[in-house]
Amino acid sequence: MPKDKTMLKLHHLPISFNSRRVWIALLEKGLDFESIPMKLDGDQLTPEFLALNPFHHIPVLVDENFSIFESLAILDYLEAKYPTPSLIPSDPQGLGTVKMINLVTINELLPATRPLIRQSMGFATIETAEKKQAEEKSAIVLNFLENLIGDRPYIVGDTLSLGDIVAGTMVGFLQNIDVSLTSYPKLSTWIEHLSQRESWQQTEPQPEQIAEFRETIKQFMAQRSSK
Ligand SMILES: N[C@@H](CCC(=O)N[C@@H](CS)C(=O)NCC(=O)O)C(=O)O
């Protein structure tokens, strides 16, 4: 497969962990792509974007005349179309574990931390009881991941996989919403190790970008509620 992939376009919000997993996969695979950054200030509601994703969510990947959304589906697409370097193990247990980790991230870690994310990003204020519940649920997932990763550098085997990318970007994001990893030394070491990668460094959300997004959302929500 030739590596001229300038036809790939990624519509994304650079600070979003939902987009970042796709962005990192593109970089790790050495694929050339056009970055189309969005603000989510209403730009996701334009007819052009709704034609790409009627649910107005980033990320969206466009590969010539094919367009796809849902980050995990995009990762599967990239893996099938651009298999080298591979980001999924070929043995059944490794493959199953990576898929499990990806689903645990989306179906367990994200819902558990969502109230904390919403509060931190300025979407909502949450009550003390809801905060406590979110922290308790998050701790169950983080403990699971802590035990799974153990002393290995990567979540499965000796090389980076989609499990590291999907879970690692979400776990790494928690520091931005004041969820501490100090009780999870193995996870902290793993995140530290992933952070050394060029793909991680190139895509790390910066505090000023997060602050800017909080402001954008505040204005967008104020505009919507005044309509
Ligand atoms: N399940 C989707 C979730 C994508 C998602 O929630 N994207 C958010 C940003 S992180 C979004 O685009 N929100 C804008 C909106 O809902 O209008 C995926 O994994 O791609």
The ligand as a MOL file (V3000), in Angstrom:
LIG
                    3D

  0  0  0     0  0            999 V3000
M  V30 BEGIN CTAB
M  V30 COUNTS 20 19 0 0 0
M  V30 BEGIN ATOM
M  V30 1 N -19.0410 7.6140 20.3030 0
M  V30 2 C -18.4700 8.7370 19.6010 0
M  V30 3 C -18.4620 9.9200 20.5510 0
M  V30 4 C -18.0120 11.1850 19.8750 0
M  V30 5 C -18.3270 12.4110 20.7300 0
M  V30 6 O -18.9540 12.3220 21.7860 0
M  V30 7 N -17.8760 13.5810 20.2540 0
M  V30 8 C -18.1910 14.8120 20.9390 0
M  V30 9 C -16.9180 15.5570 21.3180 0
M  V30 10 S -15.9000 14.6480 22.4020 0
M  V30 11 C -18.9400 15.7460 19.9910 0
M  V30 12 O -18.6690 15.7480 18.8150 0
M  V30 13 N -19.8510 16.5850 20.5050 0
M  V30 14 C -20.5170 17.5840 19.7330 0
M  V30 15 C -22.0150 17.4830 19.7590 0
M  V30 16 O -22.5570 16.5320 20.3870 0
M  V30 17 O -22.6630 18.3400 19.1750 0
M  V30 18 C -17.0540 8.3820 19.1220 0
M  V30 19 O -16.3770 7.5960 19.7930 0
M  V30 20 O -16.6280 8.8530 18.0600 0
M  V30 END ATOM
M  V30 BEGIN BOND
M  V30 1 1 1 2
M  V30 2 1 2 3
M  V30 3 1 2 18
M  V30 4 1 3 4
M  V30 5 1 4 5
M  V30 6 2 5 6
M  V30 7 1 5 7
M  V30 8 1 7 8
M  V30 9 1 8 9
M  V30 10 1 8 11
M  V30 11 1 9 10
M  V30 12 2 11 12
M  V30 13 1 11 13
M  V30 14 1 13 14
M  V30 15 1 14 15
M  V30 16 2 15 16
M  V30 17 1 15 17
M  V30 18 2 18 19
M  V30 19 1 18 20
M  V30 END BOND
M  V30 END CTAB
M  END
